[in-house]
């Protein structure tokens, strides 16, 4: 679908402490964009500032923080903004039966509710300018649910649904919405995922407690089967750049081989066959 070019080549990018967010901020700046990258922790803000970026703190789980960030960015850019890249998020591992309500709620607060509250605050700005671009970083597991990453998959399925709906709802206002489905990327995501699981899961009482310990160890030490398919975060940044700059941005962008295969399987492979493949995958990984 043809999209209107952004009137102001400026962009807010969330989750820029490392990985995809940082690579995106750097690549867009190199191409002449005015980039407003955000991070939550002080040390990450220090790093961004030392790299020449404005110091913008954002916790997407906080409505107060979202409001302050929007006000700050618009103040720094004369009330304008050309685009938004929703990259901030995390992965909560664990079988659904082992997760507490608080753990599940936090997954959605960050990956879904915070993302959408920030987006909704910026839509009036885009509309007043006559258009804009929104890029939501999803996942291949937002198309094909992954056992033991079920609540993360659920949050990304929600991101996919929201993006599909808003792509249509915002079309009269010339606001384009694209999804990025990276697959395995060489970032801190896997290590951070292990840390989240260790904090949230009671490995002594959980149904799969002993398996979690080995699982987290593999996530930290590069023992995952998908590791051989990992690409650098710059590969994702390039897809995001295309979604922001192309006169015909795609609805969905796959990045890695597992991402392309997962998208194909979600559309064409029967659910019963996917179940069999997933059961084999779980047995191999967890015993």
Backbone torsions as a table, in degrees:
resi	resn	phi	psi	omega
1	UNK	NA	134.0	-179.9
2	UNK	-72.7	139.7	-177.9
3	UNK	-127.8	149.9	179.3
4	UNK	-73.1	134.2	176.9
5	UNK	-61.0	151.5	179.4
6	UNK	-68.0	138.3	-178.9
7	UNK	-73.1	-31.8	-179.3
8	UNK	-127.5	120.4	-174.5
9	UNK	-81.4	65.8	177.9
10	UNK	-130.4	150.3	-174.2
11	UNK	-149.2	138.7	172.0
12	UNK	-99.1	124.3	-179.5
13	UNK	-119.7	122.6	-179.6
14	UNK	-94.3	157.4	175.9
15	UNK	68.2	55.0	-173.6
16	UNK	-106.3	22.4	179.9
17	UNK	-66.9	-27.0	-179.4
18	UNK	-170.8	-174.0	168.5
19	UNK	57.0	-134.6	-173.3
20	UNK	-59.7	-45.7	-177.6
21	UNK	-61.7	-47.1	-179.3
22	UNK	-65.6	-44.1	178.8
23	UNK	-61.4	-38.9	179.0
24	UNK	-66.2	-45.2	179.8
25	UNK	-59.7	-43.8	-178.2
26	UNK	-68.8	-42.8	-178.7
27	UNK	-66.4	-41.7	179.9
28	UNK	-67.5	-38.8	177.1
29	UNK	-61.9	-40.8	179.0
30	UNK	-62.3	-24.8	-178.8
31	UNK	-95.3	8.4	173.7
32	UNK	98.0	2.7	177.3
33	UNK	-74.4	147.7	169.0
34	UNK	-89.2	110.7	-169.1
35	UNK	-106.8	133.2	174.7
36	UNK	-115.2	89.5	-179.2
37	UNK	-87.0	145.7	-179.7
38	UNK	-118.4	156.3	173.6
39	UNK	-150.9	164.6	-176.4
40	UNK	-100.6	-38.8	-174.2
41	UNK	-89.8	148.8	-177.1
42	UNK	-61.0	-42.7	-178.3
43	UNK	-64.2	-32.8	178.0
44	UNK	-74.1	-36.0	174.8
45	UNK	-64.3	-38.7	176.3
46	UNK	-60.0	-44.0	-180.0
47	UNK	-62.5	-45.4	-179.8
48	UNK	-63.6	-42.0	179.8
49	UNK	-64.2	-39.8	178.8
50	UNK	-66.2	-22.8	177.0
51	UNK	-90.3	8.8	174.7
52	UNK	90.7	9.2	179.1
53	UNK	-93.9	155.5	174.0
54	UNK	-66.4	151.0	-176.9
55	UNK	-90.3	101.4	-176.3
56	UNK	-126.0	109.8	-179.4
57	UNK	-89.1	134.9	179.3
58	UNK	-146.4	127.2	169.4
59	UNK	-114.2	106.2	-174.1
60	UNK	-68.9	-10.2	176.1
61	UNK	-83.4	-1.4	-177.0
62	UNK	-119.3	120.6	177.3
63	UNK	-63.3	-37.5	178.7
64	UNK	-61.9	-42.9	179.3
65	UNK	-66.1	-40.7	178.8
66	UNK	-61.3	-46.7	-179.7
67	UNK	-61.1	-44.1	-179.3
68	UNK	-64.8	-38.7	-179.8
69	UNK	-65.7	-45.1	178.8
70	UNK	-60.3	-45.7	179.8
71	UNK	-61.1	-42.3	-177.9
72	UNK	-66.3	-46.1	-178.3
73	UNK	-64.3	-43.9	179.7
74	UNK	-66.0	-34.7	177.2
75	UNK	-66.2	-38.5	-179.8
76	UNK	-73.3	-17.9	-173.6
77	UNK	-125.2	32.4	175.3
78	UNK	56.9	35.5	175.7
79	UNK	77.9	9.6	-176.7
80	UNK	-115.5	159.3	171.7
81	UNK	-162.6	132.1	-176.8
82	UNK	-88.4	-29.4	-172.2
83	UNK	-158.7	162.4	177.5
84	UNK	-134.3	131.3	173.3
85	UNK	-115.3	109.8	179.0
86	UNK	-88.4	95.7	-177.5
87	UNK	-111.6	-24.1	-175.7
88	UNK	-59.0	137.2	178.7
89	UNK	171.6	171.6	176.7
90	UNK	-150.3	166.7	-179.8
91	UNK	-112.6	125.1	176.0
92	UNK	-100.2	110.8	179.8
93	UNK	-82.8	169.9	175.9
94	UNK	121.8	146.4	172.6
95	UNK	-61.6	144.1	-177.5
96	UNK	-54.5	-38.7	-177.2
97	UNK	-66.5	-17.5	-178.1
98	UNK	-96.5	-2.5	-175.1
99	UNK	-96.2	138.3	176.0
100	UNK	-79.4	164.0	176.9
101	UNK	-61.3	-39.3	179.7
102	UNK	-62.8	-40.8	179.5
103	UNK	-64.7	-43.0	179.1
104	UNK	-67.0	-39.4	179.7
105	UNK	-63.0	-43.3	-179.2
106	UNK	-63.3	-36.4	177.8
107	UNK	-60.1	-42.9	-179.8
108	UNK	-77.6	-32.4	177.8
109	UNK	-58.5	-43.5	-177.0
110	UNK	-81.0	-52.7	-170.7
111	UNK	-78.1	-23.0	-174.6
112	UNK	-122.2	-63.1	-171.4
113	UNK	-65.4	-43.9	178.8
114	UNK	-65.0	-44.0	177.6
115	UNK	-55.5	-45.8	-174.5
116	UNK	-77.2	-32.9	176.6
117	UNK	-63.7	-42.7	177.1
118	UNK	-61.6	-45.7	179.3
119	UNK	-59.4	-46.4	-177.2
120	UNK	-62.7	-31.9	179.0
121	UNK	-71.3	-24.4	-177.0
122	UNK	-97.7	-16.2	179.6
123	UNK	-57.2	-43.2	177.7
124	UNK	-60.2	-31.6	177.8
125	UNK	-66.8	-47.3	178.4
126	UNK	-61.3	-43.4	-178.1
127	UNK	-62.7	-42.7	-179.6
128	UNK	-64.4	-29.2	179.7
129	UNK	-83.8	-10.3	-178.6
130	UNK	90.1	14.8	176.8
131	UNK	153.0	173.0	179.8
132	UNK	177.6	174.4	178.3
133	UNK	-125.6	137.0	174.4
134	UNK	-123.7	127.1	177.3
135	UNK	-122.2	120.1	179.7
136	UNK	-107.0	122.6	178.5
137	UNK	-83.9	110.6	-179.0
138	UNK	-103.1	-135.4	-178.7
139	UNK	-168.0	157.2	173.0
140	UNK	-60.9	-28.9	178.7
141	UNK	-78.1	1.3	168.4
142	UNK	-85.5	-6.2	174.6
143	UNK	-111.1	-30.8	-175.1
144	UNK	-135.4	106.1	-173.3
145	UNK	-64.8	136.3	-176.7
146	UNK	-108.8	119.4	177.1
147	UNK	-56.5	144.2	-178.6
148	UNK	70.5	2.5	165.2
149	UNK	-132.0	34.5	-169.7
150	UNK	-65.6	-41.0	-177.7
151	UNK	-74.7	-31.0	172.9
152	UNK	-65.9	-44.9	176.3
153	UNK	-57.9	-43.9	-179.4
154	UNK	-60.5	-40.6	179.9
155	UNK	-66.0	-37.4	180.0
156	UNK	-76.8	-30.7	170.7
157	UNK	-60.3	-39.3	178.2
158	UNK	-64.8	-41.1	177.7
159	UNK	-60.8	-41.5	179.0
160	UNK	-62.9	-45.9	-178.1
161	UNK	-64.7	-44.9	179.8
162	UNK	-60.9	-43.8	-178.7
163	UNK	-64.3	-42.1	178.7
164	UNK	-61.7	-41.1	-179.6
165	UNK	-69.2	-46.6	-176.3
166	UNK	-69.9	-27.7	176.0
167	UNK	-57.2	-37.7	179.1
168	UNK	-80.6	-46.6	-176.6
169	UNK	-62.3	-33.2	-176.0
170	UNK	-93.6	-4.0	-177.6
171	UNK	-59.7	-36.2	178.3
172	UNK	-64.0	-20.3	-178.5
173	UNK	-99.1	10.4	179.4
174	UNK	57.8	36.8	175.9
175	UNK	-107.5	112.5	-177.2
176	UNK	-88.0	142.5	179.5
177	UNK	-125.7	124.7	178.1
178	UNK	-125.2	152.3	177.3
179	UNK	-112.2	140.9	174.0
180	UNK	-114.2	127.6	179.9
181	UNK	-119.9	87.2	-168.8
182	UNK	-67.9	-45.3	-166.8
183	UNK	79.9	-163.7	-175.6
184	UNK	-69.3	123.3	-178.6
185	UNK	-128.4	147.9	-179.7
186	UNK	-78.0	84.8	178.5
187	UNK	-135.8	-173.3	177.7
188	UNK	-84.8	3.4	-174.9
189	UNK	-55.2	-47.6	-175.1
190	UNK	-64.5	-42.9	178.1
191	UNK	-65.7	-44.9	178.8
192	UNK	-62.5	-35.5	178.8
193	UNK	-61.6	-42.9	177.7
194	UNK	-61.5	-42.1	179.3
195	UNK	-63.4	-41.7	178.2
196	UNK	-61.8	-42.0	-179.5
197	UNK	-65.0	-40.5	179.8
198	UNK	-63.8	-33.8	179.2
199	UNK	-77.0	-37.0	-171.1
200	UNK	-91.3	-25.9	-172.8
201	UNK	-102.0	136.3	174.4
202	UNK	-88.2	94.2	-173.7
203	UNK	-68.3	-16.9	178.7
204	UNK	-80.1	-32.4	-176.6
205	UNK	-104.9	-19.0	-174.9
206	UNK	-65.8	148.6	179.8
207	UNK	-54.7	-38.4	-176.9
208	UNK	-113.7	31.6	-172.9
209	UNK	-53.2	-50.8	-176.8
210	UNK	-66.6	-32.8	178.9
211	UNK	-69.7	-33.1	179.9
212	UNK	-60.8	-40.8	-178.0
213	UNK	-58.0	-46.3	179.1
214	UNK	-68.4	-37.4	-179.8
215	UNK	-62.1	-46.4	-179.8
216	UNK	-65.5	-36.1	178.0
217	UNK	-62.5	-43.0	178.2
218	UNK	-64.7	-40.2	-179.8
219	UNK	-61.9	-35.7	-178.9
220	UNK	-79.0	-33.2	-169.7
221	UNK	-107.4	14.9	174.9
222	UNK	74.8	34.5	-178.8
223	UNK	-103.7	15.2	-178.1
224	UNK	-84.6	145.1	-177.8
225	UNK	-62.2	-30.3	-177.7
226	UNK	-80.6	-4.6	-176.6
227	UNK	-58.5	-32.8	-177.0
228	UNK	-69.7	-12.7	-179.8
229	UNK	-100.6	1.4	-173.2
230	UNK	-66.6	140.2	174.1
231	UNK	-116.4	160.8	178.7
232	UNK	-70.4	157.8	-179.0
233	UNK	-61.8	-23.0	178.5
234	UNK	-61.6	-26.9	177.5
235	UNK	-65.8	-36.0	176.8
236	UNK	-73.4	-41.4	179.6
237	UNK	-57.1	-37.3	180.0
238	UNK	-64.7	-38.9	177.2
239	UNK	-67.0	-39.7	178.0
240	UNK	-63.4	-42.4	177.9
241	UNK	-57.6	-44.0	179.8
242	UNK	-61.8	-42.3	-179.7
243	UNK	-63.2	-29.5	-179.3
244	UNK	-85.0	-31.7	-170.8
245	UNK	-105.9	-24.8	-173.5
246	UNK	-69.2	141.6	173.4
247	UNK	-68.5	-17.3	176.8
248	UNK	-129.8	73.0	179.4
249	UNK	-64.3	143.2	179.3
250	UNK	-75.6	158.2	174.3
251	UNK	-71.5	-44.5	-179.9
252	UNK	-132.6	141.6	176.9
253	UNK	-121.9	113.3	169.1
254	UNK	-84.4	155.0	-177.2
255	UNK	-122.6	-56.3	-175.8
256	UNK	-99.0	168.2	177.5
257	UNK	-57.3	-46.8	177.1
258	UNK	-59.1	-31.1	178.4
259	UNK	-66.6	-45.2	177.9
260	UNK	-64.7	-43.6	-179.2
261	UNK	-66.0	-40.3	179.4
262	UNK	-64.6	-41.1	177.9
263	UNK	-63.0	-42.3	178.1
264	UNK	-63.7	-45.1	-178.0
265	UNK	-64.8	-39.9	-178.8
266	UNK	-61.4	-31.9	-177.5
267	UNK	-88.3	-31.0	-166.9
268	UNK	-120.8	-21.0	-175.3
269	UNK	-92.1	131.7	178.8
270	UNK	-58.3	146.9	-177.4
271	UNK	-59.3	-37.5	-179.2
272	UNK	-63.5	-37.0	178.9
273	UNK	-71.3	-38.4	176.3
274	UNK	-62.4	-40.7	177.0
275	UNK	-57.5	-45.3	-179.8
276	UNK	-61.9	-42.0	178.5
277	UNK	-64.7	-41.0	-179.6
278	UNK	-68.8	-38.0	177.6
279	UNK	-62.3	-42.8	176.6
280	UNK	-63.1	-39.6	178.6
281	UNK	-63.1	-44.1	-178.6
282	UNK	-66.4	-42.2	178.6
283	UNK	-60.9	-40.6	-179.5
284	UNK	-67.2	-39.3	-176.1
285	UNK	-81.7	-38.3	-171.6
286	UNK	-114.8	-15.1	179.4
287	UNK	77.4	NA	NA
